[in-house]
Amino acid sequence: MLIRLRKCRYLVLPIRIRFQQVQSILVHIVAHATDLGIPTISATNVLALIGGVHIAGRIGLLSSTDRIGSRRALMIGLSLLIVSLLYLQ
Protein backbone atom coordinates (compact mmCIF):
# COMPACT_ATOMS: atom_id res chain seq x y z
CA MET A 1 0.00 0.00 0.00
CA LEU A 2 2.75 2.47 0.92
CA ILE A 3 4.76 1.77 -2.24
CA ARG A 4 1.73 2.64 -4.36
CA LEU A 5 1.83 6.21 -3.11
CA ARG A 6 3.57 8.44 -5.62
CA LYS A 7 5.49 10.48 -3.05
CA CYS A 8 6.78 7.32 -1.41
CA ARG A 9 8.17 6.06 -4.72
CA TYR A 10 10.09 9.28 -5.24
CA LEU A 11 11.57 8.94 -1.78
CA VAL A 12 12.35 5.22 -1.81
CA LEU A 13 14.00 5.09 -5.25
CA PRO A 14 16.88 7.52 -4.51
CA ILE A 15 17.49 5.90 -1.13
CA ARG A 16 17.64 2.46 -2.74
CA ILE A 17 20.02 3.66 -5.46
CA ARG A 18 22.23 5.31 -2.85
CA PHE A 19 22.28 2.18 -0.71
CA GLN A 20 23.27 -0.01 -3.66
CA GLN A 21 26.07 2.34 -4.72
CA VAL A 22 27.53 2.63 -1.24
CA GLN A 23 27.34 -1.11 -0.61
CA SER A 24 29.03 -1.94 -3.92
CA ILE A 25 31.89 0.39 -3.03
CA LEU A 26 32.27 -1.08 0.44
CA VAL A 27 32.23 -4.65 -0.83
CA HIS A 28 34.90 -4.10 -3.48
CA ILE A 29 37.19 -1.42 -2.02
CA VAL A 30 39.62 -3.76 -0.24
CA ALA A 31 39.96 -6.08 -3.23
CA HIS A 32 40.47 -3.11 -5.55
CA ALA A 33 43.08 -1.56 -3.26
CA THR A 34 45.03 -4.83 -2.99
CA ASP A 35 44.90 -5.18 -6.78
CA LEU A 36 46.53 -1.75 -7.01
CA GLY A 37 49.37 -3.01 -4.82
CA ILE A 38 48.29 -1.50 -1.52
CA PRO A 39 48.98 -3.83 1.45
CA THR A 40 45.95 -5.54 2.96
CA ILE A 41 46.26 -3.71 6.29
CA SER A 42 46.26 -0.33 4.55
CA ALA A 43 43.31 -1.39 2.40
CA THR A 44 41.28 -2.31 5.47
CA ASN A 45 42.24 1.05 6.98
CA VAL A 46 40.76 2.70 3.89
CA LEU A 47 37.55 0.76 4.53
CA ALA A 48 37.54 1.92 8.16
CA LEU A 49 38.14 5.52 7.05
CA ILE A 50 35.21 5.31 4.62
CA GLY A 51 33.01 4.02 7.44
CA GLY A 52 34.08 6.79 9.81
CA VAL A 53 33.53 9.53 7.25
CA HIS A 54 30.17 8.00 6.38
CA ILE A 55 29.05 8.14 10.02
CA ALA A 56 30.33 11.71 10.45
CA GLY A 57 28.61 12.77 7.23
CA ARG A 58 25.32 11.25 8.30
CA ILE A 59 25.45 13.03 11.65
CA GLY A 60 26.33 16.33 9.97
CA LEU A 61 23.63 16.01 7.33
CA LEU A 62 21.11 14.89 9.92
CA SER A 63 21.75 17.93 12.07
CA SER A 64 21.31 20.23 9.09
CA THR A 65 18.09 18.49 8.03
CA ASP A 66 16.10 20.40 10.63
CA ARG A 67 17.22 23.70 9.14
CA ILE A 68 17.11 22.99 5.40
CA GLY A 69 14.43 20.29 5.16
CA SER A 70 14.59 16.57 4.53
CA ARG A 71 14.14 16.67 0.77
CA ARG A 72 16.90 19.22 0.27
CA ALA A 73 19.20 17.29 2.63
CA LEU A 74 18.54 14.08 0.67
CA MET A 75 19.35 15.84 -2.61
CA ILE A 76 22.55 17.30 -1.15
CA GLY A 77 23.62 13.86 0.08
CA LEU A 78 22.86 12.22 -3.26
CA SER A 79 24.66 14.99 -5.13
CA LEU A 80 27.75 14.54 -2.99
CA LEU A 81 27.61 10.80 -3.58
CA ILE A 82 27.37 11.27 -7.35
CA VAL A 83 30.28 13.71 -7.33
CA SER A 84 32.41 11.31 -5.30
CA LEU A 85 31.56 8.39 -7.57
CA LEU A 86 32.45 10.45 -10.65
CA TYR A 87 35.70 11.41 -8.95
CA LEU A 88 36.52 7.73 -8.44
CA GLN A 89 36.06 7.05 -12.16
N, C-alpha and C positions, 0 to 999 in steps of 0.2 A: 504494500500500500504506500509506504513512504517513498519508494523508488519511483513510483508513478507520478509523484509531484514534480513539476517542471523545475522549480527552484532547487529541489533536492538533487536532481540530476546535475545541475550546473555546479553544485557544491561538491558532490561526490566524485565526479569525473576528474577534476584537477587534483584532488587529494589522492586518488588512486594512481594517477600518472606520476605524481611526485613520489609516492611510496615505492612504486616499481623502479623508478630511476635511482633513488637513493639506495635501495636494496641491491640493485645490480652492481652499483659501484662498490658497496661494502663487501659483497661476495667475491668480487674479482680483484680488488685492489692489492691484496698481498701477493697473489699469483702474478699479477702484472708487474709489480715492483721487483719480485725475485727474477722474473724474466729479463728485466732491464739490468740485472746484475747487482741489485741492492741486497745486502744480507737480510736473512729472514727476520732477525731481531729488529732491524731498522724498519722493515716493511710492516711488522706488527705495531711498531711505534707510530707509523703513519696512520694505521687503522685506529689506534687509540686517540691520536690527535684529531682525526676526523670525527670520532665520537664525542670528544670533549667540545669541539667547536660547534657541533650540531646541538648539543645540550645548551651551550651558552647562547647560541643563536635563537633557539626556541624560547628560552627565558626572556631574552631581549625583545623578540618580536611579540611575545605574549604580553609583556608589560606595556608595549606601545599599542596594542590592540584596543585597549580602553580609550585611548586618545584619538586614534585614526579610524577605528572601525574594523570589524572582522574581515569584511570583503577586501578592503584596501590592504590590510595586513597579509591576507592570503595571496593577493596579486604581487605584493612586494616580495614575499618569500618565494613564490614561483618564478618571478623574474630573476631574482638572485640565483636560483638553482639553474635556470636556463643559461645565464651568463657564465656560471662556473662550469657547466657541462660543455659549453662552446669553447671555453678557455682550455679545457682538457683535450679537446680535439686537436 
